[in-house]
């Protein structure tokens, strides 16, 4: 998908059930295609053909590739979303397990890595990356609300960073024990930042 699509007068109404079904179908097809054809093979023409829509429809929903990949990342398959709770350790651990499960889905992994790779030199990808990070921080803070803890973006980075490093750079398994170690260390860091000086 090119980054500068044609200008359209009418944007889809996200509350319309037909629009929701169309978006869901396109995202499902994109998730199927990404592992099959890779990022470079996921062309607008192929996606439109397989989803049974026009290219114009794609551009109405996603004005650029980064916007589509962002939605592929954020609206992936259900991999066991955590529940809100008062136990910070339990919520953080469930969050990390969910993140691990989501990022190991081939389409989600490909989309997230593509956005990150392009973010330094593509404004659309940089915006998509920021959107993903803001969305995930807000979602985790929503789960943490019953505990009374709300974390900053820096504290969030300290939580998820080691997991992504393990999966993407080490190319190693992130076991439950590894996640438990991350969460334990993160809780120590959170306690230090909350302690009075």
Buried (B, 14 or more C-beta within 10 A) or exposed (E): BEBEBEEEEEEBEEEEEEBEEBBEBBBBBBBBBBEEBEBEEBBBEBBBEBBEBEBEBBBBBBBBBBBBBBBBBBEBEEBEEBEEBEEBBBBBBBBBBBBBBBBEBEBBBBBBBBBBEBBEEBEBBBBBBEBBBEEBBEBBBEBBEBBEBEBEEEBBBBBBEBBBEBBEEEEEEBEEEBBEEBBEEBBEEBEEEEEEE
